[in-house]
Each structure stands twice: as C-alpha cells, then as structure tokens.
Amino acid sequence: MQENNMDELRERFIKMCPDVITTISDMIGNPETPGSVKVQLIAIVLDRALGKPETPVKVTANAESFEEAEIELMAMVRQIQIEHGMVPELPEKGGET
C-alpha cells in the first residue's frame, strides 16, 4: 500500500512539472529575481537536464593541520564566489576607522 502512495505522489508531481518549469523560467526572466536565486535555479535545471558534471578537483594545502586546510579551502571557495558575483567582496579589516 505504501508503494501505491508513492506512485500516486510521483504522478501528481509529474503533472505539476509543466507549471514548475514555467515558474522557474518566469523567475529567471524576471529582473527583480536576485542574481543568486537565478544562479541556483539555473544550476538545478542544468543538473536535472544534463546531469551533474564530473569535475575532478585537486587541492593542495600548505596547512599543518586539518583546521588550517579547512580555512584555506573556505578562502578559495569565497574567492570563487566573489569572482562569479555570487557574494560581495568585503572590505579588509583594519583598513578604515
């Protein structure tokens, strides 16, 4: 019986897909939709349509501990986000008073 409920639920979701796709398209085309939301929506659509890309990543760290390596990795992620306009660049600490 539980499998039948899942099948019914899946059918309901499949029937909703055209409306969901239209809504996503409208949101992406709307100039008032924040850029970060558009990026997330586009990524979701591409992941579903094309599959998630396989991207080998090789990261080397000069850290002496896991904590230092984690800080370096997070700094790299932050820099990528800044370069792609996903987050604002913050002013450096101690610069202005």
C-alpha positions, 0 to 999 in steps of 0.5 A: 500500500505504501508503494501505491502512495508513492506512485500516486505522489510521483504522478501528481508531481509529474503533472505539476512539472509543466507549471514548475518549469514555467515558474522557474523560467518566469523567475529567471526572466524576471529582473527583480529575481536576485542574481543568486536565486537565478544562479541556483535555479539555473544550476538545478535545471542544468543538473536535472537536464544534463546531469551533474558534471564530473569535475575532478578537483585537486587541492593542495594545502600548505596547512599543518593541520586539518583546521588550517586546510579547512580555512584555506579551502573556505578562502578559495571557495569565497574567492570563487564566489566573489569572482562569479558575483555570487557574494560581495567582496568585503572590505579588509579589516583594519583598513578604515576607522 
